[in-house]
């Protein structure tokens, strides 16, 4: 399984997600193919998926193995292009797009056009979401007063009026800067965009997973420990849960159910080995 996980990650990283928005159905199909490949399943030889895709796509410190959902990974790339389109107006490719699609504002309300490329279609579909995740670090005009036109793009009318009643910052602090609101410094992080979008799906973090992934061991050992931590080793008890067996007893000691913990620690035959390893 460890080799299949490595290969699957390499294939996912090679998919060109930076230039167009992949259809959700296509993303689901890619995820389905990856899942079947990881578990060695095929139409001729179906296998059991011991751990669901939601758990596999968790962060490594939350019990996952570093995979990202295809659609969730595709969207941050498009958001990054939109962020660069706003924050780098002097770049040649940005000026070309502004000219082609007649964009005359720094932060237009909409970029929908009648004739557009797949890339621009992806940007127009995510533009509202991009705007919602932007923040101005300083919104002053040339006279050092609040720039009402820019404030109104970001805030509601009541909030804008409240801000206008606050003394602005020192004009010497620098020009207006548009920033990605989820990071402290200027710039855009794909990781922050992905994490923010699916944060509601995260499980609680655990030091157990950090200990596992920090071990200097072959990847096969990592995967084994990950399955053990998830209580998903194919023990007799797991076989019984999937109706593959009718006896969950340990085949060695015959005294208890063969659970994951029993297999790697509690079995009488293993006690002697553990006493030798850990005095």
Secondary structure, DSSP 8 states (H G I E B T S, - for coil): -HHHHHHHHHHHHHS--SSS---HHHHHHHHHHHHHHHTT--SSS----SS-HHHHTS-GGGT--S---HHHHHHHHHHHHHHHHHH-TTSHHHHHHHHHHT--SSS-S----SS--HHHHHHHHHHHHHHHTEEES--B-TTSSB-HHHHHHHS-HHHHHHHHTS----GGG-S--EEETTSSSSS--HHHHHHHHTGGG-----HHHHHHHHS-S-HHHHHHHHHHHTT-S--HHHHHHTTS-S--B-TTT-SSB--HHIIIIISHHHHHHHHHH--
